[in-house]
Amino acid sequence: MNIAVAGGTGTVGHYVVGIARDRGHQVTSLSRSEGLDLVTGHGLNRALEGVETVIDVANIRTAAEKPAVEFFTATTNNLLRAEKAAGVMHHLALSIVGIDKAATGYYAGKLAQEHAVSRGVIPWTILRATQFHEFVPQVLERTSMGPLALVPRMITQPVAAREVARALMDAAEAGPQGRAADLGGPRMEQLTDLARAYAGRRQRNKLVLGVVVPGRLFKAMRSGALVPEPGAAVGRQTFQEWLEAEA
């Protein structure tokens, strides 16, 4: 199969590219490093010539709603237009478990992406996954003030990025299926505990404090609304196993 991966150099994208090639597929990475611009659409028509399946794992690092919505709307619509022109047969997008229960901030952008995909003319699959293990150091980076980190309280079920990539490739090979089964990690965890574990291994002088943050999103995070419901697919690698492997 001829596959193009939007965001092929990112946390999940580089795994998708590697797994696809290991399975014998022809792969193109759609990223700025390859001279493409997903936001403007520059270079997409040429890049998608002969492509059968597009896997979209492109991302933007923001917590603000407006830039997130603008980014995911623009990139998705640009991909869908170029896919239609190129005769692409399957658009596969990675999304996040529970975003319809907390459609604000970054999650509003992902929900806008889902709407664009499901309303488009290209046969599609959307795979929702929980936060990756790599989410923990990202939270520590964003919430740190010197030796102190104020981490929002959150019930999470983190999953290995490699396992998400494998699920995306399975879905690509299976063909369009609409909403695929959600994917979460093997254990329900408290984000503050994971942050302390990571800081204890990597940032020994860091003091992690759990905080209650107001707002719809953080309420959903605390309540466990962003973990998969019964019947979801479950990954194998725990956060602790990932942490030990990284070390």
Backbone as numpy.savetxt, mean C-alpha at the origin, in Angstrom:
# Nx Ny Nz CAx CAy CAz Cx Cy Cz
3.31 -13.28 -19.18 2.46 -12.08 -19.18 3.34 -10.84 -19.18
2.91 -9.82 -19.88 3.62 -8.55 -19.90 2.99 -7.63 -18.86
3.73 -7.29 -17.81 3.21 -6.56 -16.67 3.94 -5.24 -16.50
3.19 -4.18 -16.18 3.79 -2.90 -15.81 3.43 -2.62 -14.36
4.41 -2.16 -13.58 4.22 -1.90 -12.16 4.40 -0.42 -11.89
3.30 0.26 -11.54 3.37 1.68 -11.18 3.87 1.78 -9.75
4.98 2.49 -9.56 5.61 2.53 -8.25 6.50 1.33 -8.02
7.15 0.87 -9.07 7.92 -0.37 -9.02 9.21 -0.29 -8.22
9.56 0.89 -7.70 10.75 1.00 -6.87 10.41 1.21 -5.40
9.13 1.18 -5.04 8.70 1.45 -3.68 8.76 0.24 -2.77
8.21 0.39 -1.56 8.28 -0.65 -0.53 7.72 -1.97 -1.01
6.54 -1.94 -1.63 5.94 -3.16 -2.17 6.34 -3.37 -3.62
6.46 -2.28 -4.36 6.72 -2.36 -5.79 7.96 -3.14 -6.16
9.05 -2.94 -5.42 10.28 -3.66 -5.81 10.15 -5.15 -5.56
9.33 -5.54 -4.57 9.05 -6.96 -4.39 8.20 -7.50 -5.53
7.18 -6.72 -5.94 6.33 -7.15 -7.05 7.16 -7.39 -8.31
8.05 -6.45 -8.61 8.90 -6.59 -9.80 9.74 -7.85 -9.71
10.36 -8.07 -8.55 11.21 -9.24 -8.39 10.46 -10.55 -8.49
9.29 -10.62 -7.83 8.50 -11.85 -7.85 7.97 -12.12 -9.26
7.53 -11.07 -9.94 7.02 -11.24 -11.31 8.11 -11.80 -12.23
9.31 -11.27 -12.11 10.41 -11.76 -12.94 10.78 -13.19 -12.58
10.75 -13.50 -11.28 11.05 -14.88 -10.86 10.04 -15.86 -11.42
8.80 -15.39 -11.64 7.75 -16.27 -12.17 7.75 -16.29 -13.70
8.69 -15.61 -14.30 8.84 -15.67 -15.75 8.08 -14.63 -16.55
7.56 -13.61 -15.88 6.83 -12.56 -16.58 7.78 -11.47 -17.08
7.36 -10.77 -18.10 8.07 -9.60 -18.58 7.57 -8.39 -17.81
8.47 -7.60 -17.22 8.07 -6.55 -16.29 8.67 -5.20 -16.68
7.82 -4.16 -16.63 8.25 -2.77 -16.78 7.92 -2.02 -15.51
8.86 -1.25 -14.99 8.61 -0.43 -13.81 8.23 0.98 -14.25
7.06 1.44 -13.79 6.60 2.78 -14.13 6.91 3.71 -12.97
8.01 4.44 -13.05 8.41 5.32 -11.96 9.24 6.48 -12.52
9.43 7.49 -11.71 10.21 8.65 -12.13 11.63 8.24 -12.53
12.16 7.25 -11.83 13.52 6.82 -12.14 13.61 6.22 -13.54
12.45 5.83 -14.10 12.40 5.28 -15.45 12.00 6.35 -16.48
11.95 7.63 -16.03 11.63 8.73 -16.94 10.15 8.95 -17.16
9.31 8.42 -16.26 7.86 8.56 -16.38 7.31 9.45 -15.28
6.16 10.05 -15.53 5.51 10.89 -14.52 4.05 10.47 -14.44
3.69 9.78 -13.38 2.32 9.30 -13.23 1.34 10.44 -13.00
1.80 11.52 -12.38 0.91 12.63 -12.05 0.49 13.39 -13.30
1.41 13.58 -14.23 1.09 14.27 -15.48 0.72 13.30 -16.60
1.11 12.05 -16.45 0.87 11.06 -17.49 1.97 10.99 -18.53
3.01 11.81 -18.36 4.09 11.84 -19.34 4.76 10.46 -19.50
4.80 9.97 -20.71 5.49 8.74 -21.05 4.68 7.47 -20.88
3.46 7.58 -20.37 2.69 6.37 -20.09 2.24 5.64 -21.35
1.78 6.38 -22.34 1.30 5.72 -23.57 2.37 4.83 -24.17
3.57 5.35 -24.24 4.68 4.56 -24.81 5.02 3.38 -23.91
5.04 3.61 -22.60 5.46 2.58 -21.66 4.48 1.40 -21.60
3.20 1.65 -21.91 2.20 0.59 -21.78 1.94 -0.16 -23.09
2.67 0.15 -24.13 2.50 -0.58 -25.39 2.80 -2.06 -25.18
1.86 -2.92 -25.50 2.05 -4.36 -25.37 1.82 -4.91 -23.97
1.50 -4.04 -23.01 1.29 -4.47 -21.63 -0.11 -5.09 -21.49
-0.20 -6.20 -20.76 -1.48 -6.86 -20.53 -2.08 -6.51 -19.17
-1.23 -6.34 -18.16 -1.69 -6.08 -16.79 -0.88 -4.96 -16.16
-1.58 -4.04 -15.52 -0.92 -2.97 -14.76 -1.19 -3.20 -13.27
-0.14 -3.21 -12.47 -0.26 -3.31 -11.01 0.14 -1.96 -10.43
-0.80 -1.30 -9.77 -0.57 0.04 -9.26 -0.30 0.01 -7.76
0.96 0.24 -7.40 1.36 0.37 -5.99 2.06 1.70 -5.76
1.78 2.67 -6.63 2.37 4.00 -6.48 1.86 4.66 -5.21
2.68 5.54 -4.63 2.32 6.10 -3.33 2.82 7.53 -3.21
2.23 8.25 -2.26 2.67 9.59 -1.91 2.79 9.65 -0.40
3.83 10.29 0.10 4.03 10.38 1.55 3.40 11.68 2.06
2.16 11.59 2.46 1.45 12.72 3.04 0.33 12.20 3.92
-0.01 12.97 4.93 -1.17 12.64 5.76 -2.33 13.58 5.46
-2.09 14.55 4.58 -3.10 15.57 4.28 -4.06 15.08 3.19
-5.33 15.40 3.34 -6.35 14.87 2.44 -6.24 15.42 1.03
-6.11 16.73 0.87 -6.14 17.35 -0.46 -5.03 16.80 -1.37
-3.76 16.82 -0.96 -2.74 16.28 -1.86 -2.89 14.79 -2.11
-3.40 14.05 -1.11 -3.60 12.61 -1.31 -4.67 12.34 -2.35
-5.80 13.04 -2.23 -6.89 12.86 -3.20 -6.43 13.27 -4.59
-5.74 14.40 -4.68 -5.27 14.88 -5.99 -4.29 13.90 -6.62
-3.37 13.37 -5.82 -2.37 12.44 -6.34 -3.01 11.15 -6.85
-3.82 10.50 -6.01 -4.38 9.21 -6.40 -5.42 9.34 -7.51
-6.13 10.44 -7.54 -7.08 10.66 -8.63 -6.35 10.86 -9.94
-5.32 11.72 -9.93 -4.58 12.01 -11.16 -3.84 10.78 -11.67
-3.12 10.10 -10.81 -2.33 8.96 -11.27 -3.22 7.83 -11.77
-4.32 7.58 -11.08 -5.21 6.50 -11.51 -5.86 6.82 -12.84
-6.38 8.03 -12.99 -7.03 8.41 -14.25 -6.04 8.40 -15.41
-4.81 8.85 -15.16 -3.79 8.82 -16.21 -3.47 7.38 -16.62
-3.34 6.51 -15.65 -3.08 5.11 -15.96 -4.23 4.49 -16.75
-5.46 4.74 -16.31 -6.61 4.14 -16.99 -6.74 4.63 -18.43
-6.48 5.92 -18.66 -6.54 6.45 -20.03 -5.49 5.79 -20.92
-4.27 5.69 -20.39 -3.19 5.08 -21.18 -3.45 3.59 -21.37
-4.02 2.93 -20.38 -4.34 1.51 -20.50 -5.38 1.27 -21.59
-6.38 2.13 -21.63 -7.42 1.99 -22.67 -6.81 2.12 -24.05
-5.93 3.09 -24.21 -5.29 3.31 -25.51 -4.39 2.14 -25.90
-3.78 1.50 -24.89 -2.83 0.41 -25.17 -3.48 -0.96 -25.21
-4.77 -1.05 -24.84 -5.45 -2.33 -24.84 -5.13 -3.21 -23.64
-4.76 -2.57 -22.51 -4.49 -3.33 -21.28 -5.76 -4.05 -20.83
-5.62 -5.26 -20.33 -6.78 -6.10 -20.00 -7.08 -6.19 -18.51
-6.18 -5.70 -17.65 -6.39 -5.86 -16.21 -5.66 -4.74 -15.46
-6.40 -4.02 -14.61 -5.82 -3.00 -13.74 -5.96 -3.50 -12.31
-4.83 -3.63 -11.64 -4.80 -4.17 -10.27 -4.24 -3.10 -9.34
-5.03 -2.71 -8.32 -4.61 -1.64 -7.41 -4.52 -2.15 -5.98
-3.50 -1.69 -5.27 -3.34 -2.00 -3.86 -3.98 -0.90 -3.03
-4.82 -1.29 -2.08 -5.47 -0.32 -1.21 -5.30 -0.75 0.25
-6.08 -0.17 1.16 -5.87 -0.35 2.59 -7.15 -0.84 3.25
-7.02 -1.80 4.13 -8.17 -2.35 4.86 -8.84 -1.25 5.70
-10.16 -1.16 5.58 -10.95 -0.30 6.45 -11.06 1.16 6.07
-10.58 1.54 4.87 -10.55 2.98 4.56 -11.94 3.59 4.44
-12.95 2.79 4.13 -14.30 3.34 4.05 -14.86 3.66 5.43
-14.19 3.19 6.49 -14.61 3.50 7.86 -13.88 4.72 8.42
-12.93 5.23 7.66 -12.14 6.38 8.11 -11.68 7.18 6.90
-12.64 7.61 6.08 -12.32 8.24 4.79 -11.92 9.69 4.99
-10.75 9.88 5.59 -10.23 11.23 5.80 -8.72 11.19 5.65
-8.11 12.33 5.43 -6.66 12.38 5.27 -6.19 11.52 4.11
-5.09 10.81 4.33 -4.51 9.94 3.31 -5.51 8.88 2.85
-6.31 8.38 3.78 -7.27 7.34 3.44 -8.33 7.83 2.45
-8.66 9.11 2.51 -9.60 9.67 1.53 -9.01 9.58 0.13
-7.71 9.75 0.03 -7.05 9.60 -1.27 -7.14 8.19 -1.80
-6.93 7.21 -0.93 -7.01 5.82 -1.37 -8.44 5.44 -1.74
-9.42 5.99 -1.03 -10.81 5.71 -1.37 -11.15 6.32 -2.73
-10.64 7.51 -3.00 -10.84 8.14 -4.32 -10.22 7.28 -5.41
-9.08 6.68 -5.12 -8.45 5.78 -6.07 -9.33 4.57 -6.36
-9.88 3.98 -5.32 -10.77 2.83 -5.50 -11.97 3.19 -6.36
-12.56 4.35 -6.11 -13.73 4.78 -6.88 -13.37 4.93 -8.36
-12.21 5.53 -8.64 -11.79 5.72 -10.03 -11.58 4.37 -10.73
-10.97 3.43 -10.02 -10.71 2.12 -10.61 -12.02 1.38 -10.89
-12.91 1.37 -9.90 -14.15 0.59 -10.05 -15.11 1.19 -11.06
-14.98 2.48 -11.34 -15.84 3.15 -12.32 -15.21 3.21 -13.71
-13.98 2.73 -13.82 -13.29 2.80 -15.11 -13.72 1.69 -16.05
-13.19 1.74 -17.26 -13.58 0.78 -18.29 -12.64 -0.42 -18.33
-11.53 -0.37 -17.61 -10.58 -1.49 -17.61 -11.00 -2.51 -16.56
-11.12 -3.80 -16.91 -11.41 -4.82 -15.90 -10.40 -4.72 -14.75
-10.89 -4.87 -13.53 -10.06 -4.50 -12.39 -10.11 -5.48 -11.23
-9.07 -5.33 -10.38 -9.01 -6.00 -9.08 -8.47 -4.98 -8.08
-9.08 -4.94 -6.89 -8.56 -4.13 -5.79 -8.25 -5.07 -4.63
-7.01 -5.03 -4.18 -6.59 -5.80 -3.02 -6.32 -4.84 -1.87
-7.09 -4.97 -0.80 -6.84 -4.18 0.40 -5.96 -4.97 1.37
-4.92 -4.31 1.88 -4.03 -4.93 2.86 -3.91 -4.02 4.07
-3.49 -4.59 5.18 -3.23 -3.79 6.37 -1.88 -3.10 6.24
-1.50 -2.35 7.26 -0.22 -1.66 7.25 0.93 -2.67 7.18
1.99 -2.29 6.48 3.17 -3.15 6.38 3.97 -3.04 7.68
4.87 -3.99 7.89 5.78 -3.89 9.03 6.59 -2.59 8.96
6.91 -2.16 7.75 7.71 -0.93 7.57 6.96 0.32 8.03
5.66 0.21 8.27 4.86 1.33 8.76 5.36 1.81 10.12
5.88 0.91 10.93 6.30 1.25 12.29 7.47 2.24 12.30
8.58 1.98 11.60 9.64 2.99 11.58 9.20 4.30 10.93
8.28 4.24 9.98 7.78 5.47 9.37 7.03 6.31 10.41
6.22 5.65 11.24 5.50 6.37 12.30 6.49 6.97 13.30
7.50 6.22 13.67 8.50 6.74 14.60 9.19 7.97 14.03
9.49 7.94 12.75 10.14 9.08 12.10 9.26 10.32 12.14
7.96 10.12 11.87 7.04 11.26 11.79 6.65 11.82 13.15
6.72 11.00 14.20 6.21 11.43 15.50 7.32 11.75 16.50
8.57 11.68 16.06 9.68 11.88 16.98 10.02 13.36 17.14
10.31 13.70 18.37 10.84 15.03 18.72 12.05 14.79 19.60
13.22 14.73 18.96 14.42 14.41 19.70 14.34 12.98 20.22
14.57 12.77 21.52 14.56 11.42 22.08 13.16 10.89 22.39
12.13 11.69 22.10 10.76 11.33 22.43 9.93 11.09 21.17
9.09 10.04 21.19 8.15 9.77 20.09 6.75 9.65 20.66
5.81 10.45 20.14 4.42 10.41 20.57 3.63 9.64 19.53
3.43 8.35 19.77 2.84 7.45 18.79 1.34 7.29 19.05
0.50 7.50 18.04 -0.95 7.32 18.23 -1.28 5.88 18.60
-2.24 5.74 19.49 -2.69 4.40 19.84 -3.48 3.82 18.65
-3.15 2.60 18.29 -3.77 1.98 17.13 -3.73 0.47 17.26
-4.87 -0.17 17.04 -4.91 -1.62 16.92 -4.64 -1.97 15.46
-3.60 -2.73 15.23 -3.19 -3.01 13.87 -2.87 -4.50 13.72
-2.79 -4.93 12.48 -2.49 -6.33 12.18 -1.49 -6.35 11.03
-0.24 -5.93 11.32 0.74 -5.66 10.27 1.10 -6.90 9.47
1.41 -6.66 8.20 1.69 -7.74 7.25 3.01 -7.45 6.55
3.68 -8.49 6.12 4.95 -8.34 5.41 4.72 -7.81 4.01
5.49 -6.81 3.62 5.36 -6.23 2.28 5.59 -7.27 1.20
6.51 -8.19 1.44 6.78 -9.25 0.45 5.55 -10.13 0.26
4.82 -10.40 1.34 3.62 -11.24 1.23 2.50 -10.50 0.50
2.43 -9.19 0.67 1.47 -8.39 -0.09 1.81 -8.45 -1.57
3.09 -8.32 -1.89 3.52 -8.39 -3.28 3.19 -9.75 -3.89
3.37 -10.81 -3.11 3.05 -12.15 -3.61 1.54 -12.28 -3.88
0.72 -11.69 -2.99 -0.73 -11.73 -3.19 -1.14 -10.94 -4.42
-0.47 -9.83 -4.66 -0.74 -9.03 -5.86 -0.41 -9.82 -7.12
0.70 -10.53 -7.11 1.05 -11.33 -8.28 0.09 -12.49 -8.48
-0.35 -13.10 -7.39 -1.36 -14.17 -7.51 -2.63 -13.62 -8.16
-3.03 -12.41 -7.73 -4.23 -11.78 -8.29 -4.04 -11.42 -9.75
-2.84 -10.97 -10.09 -2.56 -10.63 -11.49 -2.68 -11.87 -12.38
-2.18 -12.98 -11.90 -2.22 -14.21 -12.69 -3.62 -14.80 -12.74
-4.45 -14.50 -11.73 -5.82 -15.03 -11.70 -6.76 -14.25 -12.62
-6.42 -12.99 -12.92 -7.27 -12.17 -13.76 -8.23 -11.32 -12.95
-8.95 -10.40 -13.60 -9.82 -9.45 -12.90 -10.86 -10.15 -12.03
-11.03 -9.66 -10.80 -11.98 -10.28 -9.88 -12.71 -9.26 -9.01
-12.58 -7.96 -9.30 -13.23 -6.96 -8.46 -12.51 -6.85 -7.13
-13.25 -6.80 -6.03 -12.63 -6.74 -4.71 -12.12 -8.13 -4.31
-10.82 -8.24 -4.17 -10.23 -9.48 -3.68 -10.38 -9.55 -2.16
-10.15 -10.71 -1.60 -10.19 -10.86 -0.14 -9.14 -9.97 0.51
-9.52 -9.29 1.58 -8.56 -8.46 2.31 -7.41 -9.33 2.82
-6.27 -8.67 3.03 -5.07 -9.37 3.51 -4.53 -8.66 4.74
-4.34 -9.41 5.80 -3.74 -8.87 7.02 -2.63 -9.77 7.51
-1.92 -9.30 8.52 -0.86 -10.09 9.11 -1.39 -11.14 10.06
-0.49 -11.93 10.66 -0.92 -13.05 11.48 -1.35 -12.70 12.90
-1.02 -11.47 13.36 -1.32 -11.14 14.75 -1.87 -9.72 14.88
-2.84 -9.55 15.77 -3.34 -8.23 16.11 -2.39 -7.63 17.15
-1.97 -6.39 16.92 -0.96 -5.76 17.77 -1.39 -4.35 18.14
-0.74 -3.79 19.17 -0.88 -2.39 19.51 0.33 -1.64 18.94
0.06 -0.60 18.16 1.13 0.11 17.46 2.20 0.62 18.41
1.81 1.10 19.58 2.81 1.60 20.52 3.76 0.50 20.96
3.25 -0.73 21.12 4.12 -1.84 21.50 5.12 -2.14 20.38
4.65 -2.09 19.14 5.55 -2.34 18.01 6.60 -1.25 17.91
6.19 -0.01 18.15 7.14 1.10 18.09 8.20 0.97 19.16
7.79 0.54 20.35 8.78 0.34 21.44 9.74 -0.79 21.09
9.20 -1.86 20.49 10.06 -2.98 20.11 11.08 -2.54 19.06
10.64 -1.78 18.08 11.54 -1.30 17.03 12.57 -0.34 17.60
12.11 0.60 18.44 13.03 1.57 19.04 14.04 0.87 19.94
13.60 -0.17 20.65 14.51 -0.90 21.52 15.61 -1.59 20.75
15.33 -1.97 19.52 16.31 -2.66 18.68 17.17 -1.68 17.88
16.56 -0.59 17.43 17.26 0.30 16.50 17.60 1.68 17.09
16.78 2.17 18.01 16.95 3.53 18.54 16.85 3.47 20.06
17.90 2.98 20.70 17.83 2.59 22.10 17.57 3.75 23.06
17.84 4.96 22.64 17.61 6.10 23.51 16.23 6.75 23.29
15.40 6.12 22.46 14.10 6.69 22.13 13.05 6.27 23.15
12.32 7.26 23.68 11.21 6.99 24.59 9.91 7.09 23.80
9.15 6.01 23.77 7.90 5.95 23.00 6.72 6.07 23.96
5.87 7.09 23.73 4.67 7.29 24.53 3.45 7.14 23.64
2.48 6.34 24.07 1.23 6.22 23.33 0.32 7.39 23.65
-0.28 7.97 22.63 -1.14 9.14 22.82 -2.49 8.90 22.15
-3.53 9.52 22.70 -4.87 9.49 22.12 -5.04 10.77 21.30
-5.21 10.60 20.00 -5.33 11.74 19.09 -6.79 11.87 18.66
-7.36 13.09 18.71 -8.75 13.26 18.30 -8.93 13.13 16.79
-10.17 12.92 16.37 -10.48 12.86 14.95 -11.00 11.50 14.53
-11.72 11.48 13.41 -12.37 10.27 12.91 -11.37 9.16 12.61
-10.27 9.53 11.96 -9.28 8.53 11.58 -8.68 7.86 12.81
-8.28 8.66 13.78 -7.60 8.10 14.94 -8.57 7.32 15.83
-9.84 7.70 15.81 -10.84 6.92 16.52 -10.96 5.53 15.90
-10.96 5.48 14.57 -11.03 4.19 13.87 -9.78 3.36 14.14
-8.64 4.01 14.21 -7.39 3.31 14.50 -7.43 2.67 15.89
-7.94 3.42 16.88 -7.98 2.90 18.25 -9.00 1.78 18.42
-10.08 1.84 17.65 -11.19 0.89 17.84 -10.95 -0.46 17.18
-9.96 -0.55 16.31 -9.73 -1.79 15.58 -10.51 -1.88 14.28
-11.06 -0.75 13.82 -11.84 -0.73 12.58 -10.97 -0.95 11.35
-9.65 -0.81 11.50 -8.76 -0.91 10.35 -8.04 -2.26 10.29
-8.60 -3.25 10.96 -8.07 -4.62 10.83 -9.08 -5.44 10.03
-8.64 -6.52 9.41 -9.55 -7.30 8.55 -10.67 -7.95 9.33
-11.78 -8.13 8.65 -12.90 -8.86 9.22 -12.67 -10.37 9.04
-13.44 -11.20 9.76 -13.29 -12.66 9.59 -13.44 -13.07 8.12
-12.62 -14.01 7.71 -12.65 -14.47 6.33 -11.57 -13.88 5.46
-10.81 -12.93 6.01 -9.73 -12.31 5.24 -8.55 -13.27 5.11
-7.72 -13.01 4.11 -6.48 -13.77 3.97 -5.50 -13.33 5.06
-4.67 -14.25 5.50 -3.75 -13.97 6.60 -2.33 -14.29 6.19
-1.42 -13.32 6.41 0.00 -13.54 6.13 0.65 -14.40 7.20
1.93 -14.67 7.04 2.63 -15.60 7.94 3.67 -14.91 8.82
4.38 -13.94 8.29 5.49 -13.35 9.05 4.98 -12.35 10.09
5.33 -12.56 11.35 4.96 -11.62 12.41 5.89 -10.42 12.38
5.50 -9.36 13.09 6.35 -8.18 13.16 7.68 -8.52 13.82
7.65 -9.31 14.88 8.88 -9.66 15.58 9.82 -10.44 14.67
9.27 -11.34 13.86 10.11 -12.08 12.93 10.71 -11.15 11.88
9.91 -10.19 11.42 10.43 -9.20 10.46 11.53 -8.38 11.09
11.33 -7.95 12.33 12.31 -7.13 13.02 13.62 -7.87 13.20
13.54 -9.14 13.58 14.75 -9.94 13.74 15.46 -10.17 12.40
14.68 -10.36 11.34 15.28 -10.54 10.01 15.96 -9.27 9.54
15.34 -8.12 9.81 15.93 -6.84 9.43 17.23 -6.57 10.19
17.23 -6.97 11.46 18.43 -6.74 12.28 19.59 -7.61 11.81
